[in-house]
Amino acid sequence: MNADEFNALHPVGTPVVAYPLTRPEDETPEFFERLETITRTPARELGDGTPVIEVEGYAAGMPLAHVDVVTGGA
């Protein structure tokens, strides 16, 4: 999903689960962190085309590939 598609579906403040360094399926437990948070900026694309977003509790932009939107009130 690119930044424009994400922004059209998910406004700032959307609840998400973010994985700052690695996702659980990457099988690198030494780098795994799960952050239950909300988006704090619209998504944007970096110069290389990678879509990123900023979330509460994390200082840097996070690739959208490392963010799961919380659905169904979970």
The first five atom37 places (N, CA, C, CB, O) and aatype in JSON, in Angstrom:
{
  "aatype": [12, 2, 0, 3, 6, 13, 2, 0, 10, 8, 14, 19, 7, 16, 14, 19, 19, 0, 18, 14, 10, 16, 1, 14, 6, 3, 6, 16, 14, 6, 13, 13, 6, 1, 10, 6, 16, 9, 16, 1, 16, 14, 0, 1, 6, 10, 7, 3, 7, 16, 14, 19, 9, 6, 19, 6, 7, 18, 0, 0, 7, 12, 14, 10, 0, 8, 19, 3, 19, 19, 16, 7, 7, 0],
  "atom_mask": [
    [1, 1, 1, 1, 1],
    [1, 1, 1, 1, 1],
    [1, 1, 1, 1, 1],
    [1, 1, 1, 1, 1],
    [1, 1, 1, 1, 1],
    [1, 1, 1, 1, 1],
    [1, 1, 1, 1, 1],
    [1, 1, 1, 1, 1],
    [1, 1, 1, 1, 1],
    [1, 1, 1, 1, 1],
    [1, 1, 1, 1, 1],
    [1, 1, 1, 1, 1],
    [1, 1, 1, 0, 1],
    [1, 1, 1, 1, 1],
    [1, 1, 1, 1, 1],
    [1, 1, 1, 1, 1],
    [1, 1, 1, 1, 1],
    [1, 1, 1, 1, 1],
    [1, 1, 1, 1, 1],
    [1, 1, 1, 1, 1],
    [1, 1, 1, 1, 1],
    [1, 1, 1, 1, 1],
    [1, 1, 1, 1, 1],
    [1, 1, 1, 1, 1],
    [1, 1, 1, 1, 1],
    [1, 1, 1, 1, 1],
    [1, 1, 1, 1, 1],
    [1, 1, 1, 1, 1],
    [1, 1, 1, 1, 1],
    [1, 1, 1, 1, 1],
    [1, 1, 1, 1, 1],
    [1, 1, 1, 1, 1],
    [1, 1, 1, 1, 1],
    [1, 1, 1, 1, 1],
    [1, 1, 1, 1, 1],
    [1, 1, 1, 1, 1],
    [1, 1, 1, 1, 1],
    [1, 1, 1, 1, 1],
    [1, 1, 1, 1, 1],
    [1, 1, 1, 1, 1],
    [1, 1, 1, 1, 1],
    [1, 1, 1, 1, 1],
    [1, 1, 1, 1, 1],
    [1, 1, 1, 1, 1],
    [1, 1, 1, 1, 1],
    [1, 1, 1, 1, 1],
    [1, 1, 1, 0, 1],
    [1, 1, 1, 1, 1],
    [1, 1, 1, 0, 1],
    [1, 1, 1, 1, 1],
    [1, 1, 1, 1, 1],
    [1, 1, 1, 1, 1],
    [1, 1, 1, 1, 1],
    [1, 1, 1, 1, 1],
    [1, 1, 1, 1, 1],
    [1, 1, 1, 1, 1],
    [1, 1, 1, 0, 1],
    [1, 1, 1, 1, 1],
    [1, 1, 1, 1, 1],
    [1, 1, 1, 1, 1],
    [1, 1, 1, 0, 1],
    [1, 1, 1, 1, 1],
    [1, 1, 1, 1, 1],
    [1, 1, 1, 1, 1],
    [1, 1, 1, 1, 1],
    [1, 1, 1, 1, 1],
    [1, 1, 1, 1, 1],
    [1, 1, 1, 1, 1],
    [1, 1, 1, 1, 1],
    [1, 1, 1, 1, 1],
    [1, 1, 1, 1, 1],
    [1, 1, 1, 0, 1],
    [1, 1, 1, 0, 1],
    [1, 1, 1, 1, 1]
  ],
  "atom_positions": [
    [[0.85, -1.17, 0.0], [0.0, 0.0, 0.0], [0.9, 1.24, 0.0], [-0.97, -0.01, 1.22], [1.87, 1.3, 0.75]],
    [[0.58, 2.2, -0.83], [1.37, 3.42, -0.83], [0.8, 4.43, 0.16], [1.42, 4.04, -2.25], [-0.26, 4.19, 0.75]],
    [[1.49, 5.54, 0.36], [1.1, 6.53, 1.36], [-0.29, 7.12, 1.07], [2.14, 7.65, 1.4], [-1.09, 7.26, 2.0]],
    [[-0.58, 7.47, -0.18], [-1.88, 8.05, -0.51], [-3.02, 7.07, -0.22], [-1.91, 8.47, -1.98], [-4.06, 7.48, 0.3]],
    [[-2.84, 5.81, -0.55], [-3.86, 4.79, -0.27], [-4.09, 4.65, 1.23], [-3.45, 3.43, -0.88], [-5.23, 4.58, 1.69]],
    [[-2.99, 4.6, 2.0], [-3.11, 4.48, 3.45], [-3.86, 5.68, 4.02], [-1.72, 4.36, 4.1], [-4.77, 5.52, 4.83]],
    [[-3.49, 6.88, 3.6], [-4.12, 8.1, 4.12], [-5.59, 8.19, 3.78], [-3.41, 9.32, 3.59], [-6.38, 8.71, 4.56]],
    [[-5.98, 7.68, 2.62], [-7.39, 7.71, 2.23], [-8.24, 6.81, 3.13], [-7.54, 7.27, 0.77], [-9.43, 7.06, 3.3]],
    [[-7.63, 5.77, 3.68], [-8.37, 4.82, 4.51], [-8.22, 5.06, 6.01], [-7.92, 3.44, 4.19], [-9.09, 4.68, 6.79]],
    [[-7.12, 5.69, 6.43], [-6.78, 5.76, 7.85], [-6.32, 7.17, 8.24], [-5.69, 4.75, 8.19], [-5.21, 7.57, 7.89]],
    [[-7.16, 7.92, 8.95], [-6.76, 9.27, 9.37], [-5.73, 9.23, 10.5], [-7.99, 10.05, 9.82], [-5.52, 8.19, 11.12]],
    [[-5.09, 10.36, 10.74], [-4.19, 10.5, 11.89], [-4.98, 10.13, 13.14], [-3.6, 11.96, 12.0], [-6.13, 10.54, 13.29]],
    [[-4.36, 9.37, 14.03], [-5.03, 8.91, 15.25], [-5.55, 7.48, 15.14], [0.0, 0.0, 0.0], [-6.16, 6.98, 16.08]],
    [[-5.31, 6.84, 14.0], [-5.75, 5.46, 13.81], [-4.96, 4.53, 14.73], [-5.58, 5.03, 12.34], [-3.73, 4.61, 14.77]],
    [[-5.64, 3.63, 15.46], [-4.92, 2.66, 16.29], [-4.18, 1.65, 15.4], [-5.91, 1.91, 17.23], [-4.72, 1.13, 14.42]],
    [[-2.93, 1.4, 15.77], [-2.09, 0.47, 15.02], [-1.22, -0.34, 15.99], [-1.21, 1.22, 14.0], [-1.03, 0.04, 17.14]],
    [[-0.71, -1.45, 15.49], [0.37, -2.18, 16.14], [1.58, -1.99, 15.25], [0.01, -3.72, 16.36], [1.54, -2.3, 14.05]],
    [[2.66, -1.48, 15.83], [3.87, -1.2, 15.07], [5.0, -2.1, 15.54], [4.26, 0.29, 15.21], [5.1, -2.45, 16.71]],
    [[5.84, -2.45, 14.6], [7.01, -3.29, 14.85], [8.24, -2.51, 14.39], [6.9, -4.69, 14.12], [8.61, -2.6, 13.22]],
    [[8.89, -1.74, 15.3], [9.95, -0.82, 14.89], [11.11, -1.43, 14.1], [10.48, -0.16, 16.08], [11.52, -0.85, 13.1]],
    [[11.64, -2.54, 14.52], [12.83, -3.07, 13.85], [12.55, -4.3, 13.01], [13.87, -3.39, 14.86], [13.11, -4.45, 11.92]],
    [[11.71, -5.18, 13.49], [11.46, -6.44, 12.8], [10.06, -6.93, 13.13], [12.51, -7.5, 13.17], [9.55, -6.71, 14.23]],
    [[9.44, -7.6, 12.18], [8.11, -8.17, 12.4], [8.26, -9.56, 13.02], [7.3, -8.24, 11.06], [9.32, -10.17, 12.9]],
    [[7.21, -10.06, 13.68], [7.32, -11.37, 14.32], [7.7, -12.49, 13.36], [6.01, -11.72, 14.99], [8.44, -13.39, 13.74]],
    [[7.21, -12.43, 12.14], [7.5, -13.5, 11.18], [8.94, -13.48, 10.67], [6.56, -13.41, 10.02], [9.36, -14.41, 9.98]],
    [[9.69, -12.43, 11.0], [11.09, -12.36, 10.57], [12.01, -13.26, 11.39], [11.58, -10.93, 10.67], [13.16, -13.47, 11.02]],
    [[11.5, -13.79, 12.49], [12.23, -14.74, 13.34], [13.58, -14.19, 13.8], [12.45, -16.04, 12.59], [14.59, -14.89, 13.76]],
    [[13.56, -12.94, 14.23], [14.75, -12.33, 14.84], [14.34, -11.77, 16.21], [15.35, -11.2, 13.91], [14.21, -10.55, 16.37]],
    [[14.13, -12.66, 17.19], [13.59, -12.22, 18.48], [14.45, -11.18, 19.2], [13.41, -13.4, 19.38], [13.93, -10.42, 20.01]],
    [[15.73, -11.14, 18.92], [16.58, -10.17, 19.59], [16.27, -8.73, 19.18], [18.02, -10.48, 19.31], [16.66, -7.79, 19.87]],
    [[15.58, -8.55, 18.06], [15.2, -7.22, 17.59], [13.7, -6.96, 17.65], [15.68, -7.04, 16.18], [13.24, -5.89, 17.25]],
    [[12.94, -7.92, 18.14], [11.49, -7.81, 18.1], [10.96, -6.9, 19.19], [10.85, -9.18, 18.22], [11.35, -6.99, 20.35]],
    [[10.05, -6.01, 18.8], [9.33, -5.15, 19.72], [7.94, -4.92, 19.14], [10.08, -3.79, 19.97], [7.8, -4.66, 17.95]],
    [[6.93, -5.01, 19.99], [5.55, -4.76, 19.58], [5.09, -3.5, 20.29], [4.6, -5.99, 19.92], [5.18, -3.41, 21.52]],
    [[4.6, -2.53, 19.54], [4.19, -1.25, 20.09], [2.73, -1.01, 19.72], [5.1, -0.1, 19.57], [2.42, -0.79, 18.55]],
    [[1.84, -1.04, 20.71], [0.43, -0.7, 20.49], [0.31, 0.8, 20.63], [-0.53, -1.46, 21.49], [0.6, 1.35, 21.7]],
    [[-0.13, 1.47, 19.57], [-0.03, 2.93, 19.52], [-1.07, 3.49, 18.56], [1.39, 3.37, 19.1], [-2.0, 2.79, 18.14]],
    [[-0.91, 4.76, 18.2], [-1.75, 5.41, 17.19], [-0.84, 6.17, 16.22], [-2.8, 6.37, 17.85], [0.28, 6.53, 16.56]],
    [[-1.36, 6.41, 15.02], [-0.6, 7.21, 14.06], [-0.62, 8.67, 14.51], [-1.18, 7.07, 12.62], [-1.61, 9.15, 15.06]],
    [[0.5, 9.37, 14.28], [0.55, 10.78, 14.66], [0.79, 11.73, 13.48], [1.63, 10.98, 15.69], [0.78, 12.95, 13.64]],
    [[1.0, 11.16, 12.3], [1.15, 11.96, 11.08], [0.49, 11.2, 9.94], [2.66, 12.26, 10.77], [0.27, 10.0, 10.04]],
    [[0.18, 11.89, 8.84], [-0.19, 11.16, 7.64], [1.03, 10.39, 7.12], [-0.74, 12.12, 6.55], [2.17, 10.76, 7.41]],
    [[0.79, 9.34, 6.38], [1.88, 8.6, 5.74], [2.48, 9.48, 4.63], [1.38, 7.23, 5.16], [1.81, 10.33, 4.06]],
    [[3.75, 9.24, 4.35], [4.44, 9.94, 3.26], [5.44, 8.97, 2.64], [5.17, 11.25, 3.78], [5.74, 7.93, 3.21]],
    [[5.94, 9.32, 1.49], [6.91, 8.46, 0.83], [8.3, 9.1, 0.87], [6.49, 8.17, -0.64], [8.46, 10.28, 0.59]],
    [[9.28, 8.28, 1.23], [10.67, 8.73, 1.23], [11.16, 8.87, -0.21], [11.56, 7.76, 2.02], [10.47, 8.47, -1.14]],
    [[12.33, 9.41, -0.38], [12.9, 9.6, -1.7], [13.03, 8.33, -2.51], [0.0, 0.0, 0.0], [12.95, 8.36, -3.74]],
    [[13.23, 7.19, -1.82], [13.34, 5.92, -2.54], [11.98, 5.26, -2.76], [14.24, 4.98, -1.77], [11.91, 4.15, -3.29]],
    [[10.89, 5.95, -2.36], [9.54, 5.42, -2.57], [8.97, 4.63, -1.41], [0.0, 0.0, 0.0], [7.81, 4.21, -1.47]],
    [[9.75, 4.41, -0.35], [9.26, 3.66, 0.81], [8.21, 4.47, 1.55], [10.41, 3.27, 1.75], [8.5, 5.59, 1.98]],
    [[6.99, 3.94, 1.71], [5.98, 4.66, 2.48], [6.24, 4.49, 3.98], [4.56, 4.17, 2.12], [6.45, 3.38, 4.47]],
    [[6.23, 5.62, 4.71], [6.47, 5.61, 6.14], [5.4, 6.44, 6.85], [7.88, 6.16, 6.45], [4.71, 7.26, 6.25]],
    [[5.29, 6.19, 8.16], [4.36, 6.94, 9.0], [5.01, 7.12, 10.35], [2.98, 6.23, 9.12], [5.87, 6.33, 10.74]],
    [[4.6, 8.14, 11.08], [5.08, 8.33, 12.45], [3.97, 7.91, 13.4], [5.52, 9.82, 12.7], [2.79, 8.16, 13.17]],
    [[4.39, 7.25, 14.5], [3.44, 6.77, 15.5], [3.84, 7.3, 16.87], [3.37, 5.23, 15.51], [5.01, 7.61, 17.1]],
    [[2.87, 7.4, 17.78], [3.15, 7.8, 19.16], [4.1, 6.79, 19.79], [1.83, 7.91, 19.98], [3.93, 5.58, 19.62]],
    [[5.08, 7.28, 20.53], [5.99, 6.41, 21.25], [7.21, 5.96, 20.47], [0.0, 0.0, 0.0], [8.0, 5.15, 20.97]],
    [[7.38, 6.47, 19.26], [8.55, 6.11, 18.45], [9.0, 7.36, 17.71], [8.23, 4.94, 17.46], [8.19, 8.01, 17.05]],
    [[10.27, 7.7, 17.8], [10.76, 9.0, 17.32], [10.94, 9.09, 15.81], [12.05, 9.31, 17.98], [10.88, 10.19, 15.25]],
    [[11.15, 7.98, 15.14], [11.46, 8.01, 13.71], [10.26, 7.58, 12.87], [12.67, 7.12, 13.4], [9.28, 7.03, 13.38]],
    [[10.35, 7.82, 11.57], [9.35, 7.29, 10.65], [9.43, 5.78, 10.6], [0.0, 0.0, 0.0], [10.52, 5.2, 10.67]],
    [[8.29, 5.14, 10.49], [8.22, 3.68, 10.46], [7.65, 3.24, 9.11], [7.34, 3.14, 11.64], [6.62, 3.75, 8.68]],
    [[8.31, 2.29, 8.44], [7.76, 1.81, 7.18], [6.35, 1.24, 7.37], [8.68, 0.73, 6.57], [6.08, 0.56, 8.36]],
    [[5.47, 1.53, 6.43], [4.1, 1.0, 6.53], [4.1, -0.52, 6.59], [3.25, 1.47, 5.35], [3.17, -1.12, 7.14]],
    [[5.12, -1.16, 6.02], [5.22, -2.62, 6.08], [5.41, -3.13, 7.51], [6.38, -3.1, 5.22], [5.25, -4.32, 7.77]],
    [[5.74, -2.23, 8.44], [5.94, -2.61, 9.84], [4.79, -2.13, 10.72], [7.26, -2.04, 10.36], [4.92, -2.07, 11.94]],
    [[3.66, -1.79, 10.1], [2.5, -1.28, 10.82], [1.26, -2.07, 10.41], [2.31, 0.23, 10.55], [0.97, -2.24, 9.23]],
    [[0.52, -2.54, 11.42], [-0.76, -3.2, 11.2], [-1.86, -2.37, 11.81], [-0.77, -4.64, 11.78], [-1.79, -2.03, 13.0]],
    [[-2.87, -2.03, 11.03], [-4.01, -1.27, 11.54], [-4.84, -2.17, 12.43], [-4.86, -0.68, 10.38], [-5.12, -3.32, 12.07]],
    [[-5.25, -1.66, 13.58], [-6.12, -2.4, 14.49], [-7.55, -2.24, 13.99], [-5.97, -1.89, 15.98], [-8.04, -1.13, 13.83]],
    [[-8.21, -3.37, 13.74], [-9.57, -3.35, 13.23], [-10.52, -4.03, 14.21], [-9.65, -4.03, 11.85], [-10.09, -4.82, 15.04]],
    [[-11.79, -3.71, 14.1], [-12.81, -4.38, 14.9], [-12.72, -4.11, 16.38], [0.0, 0.0, 0.0], [-13.2, -4.92, 17.18]],
    [[-12.12, -2.98, 16.77], [-12.06, -2.64, 18.18], [-11.12, -3.51, 18.99], [0.0, 0.0, 0.0], [-11.18, -3.5, 20.22]],
    [[-10.25, -4.27, 18.33], [-9.34, -5.16, 19.05], [-8.16, -4.42, 19.62], [-8.86, -6.25, 18.14], [-7.3, -5.04, 20.26]]
  ]
}
